[in-house]
Amino acid sequence: MSYEILVVDDSDFMRTMLKGMLEDVDGFEVVDEAENGVEALTKYEEHQPDVVMMDIVMPIKDGIEATKAIKEEPQPSKVIMCTSVGQEEKMKQAMKVGADSYLTKPFEKDNVVSELQDATG
């Protein structure tokens, strides 16, 4: 079985890095990417992925608002928040609206894969 992942980050570099980390990992497929929360919700509706890797701080609609909207869906995806060091308060807000877990930047491939396995296990 392969789990579908939507990668959401306003940094093209971060999206590319996450996709690169996952392209050779069996069982996970990045189906799309988005650069803000509005685009994330559109792509979410289109793909209904198993997991959304969501940046917290983004323009237009941040990761907290987008996560809240996803978690209000009838069968919501797992959401793994991606945050920078020093964003503890925003992380608490994200967990309150339903985020399942989080990763702190900079990412290590082993940590990313482990978190995805936990979310889908």
Secondary structure, DSSP 8 states (H G I E B T S, - for coil): --EEEEEE-S-HHHHHHHHHHHTTSTTEEEEEEESSHHHHHHHHHHH--SEEEEESS-SSS-HHHHHHHHHTSSS--EEEEEE-TT-HHHHHHHHHTT--EEEESS--HHHHHHHHHHHH-
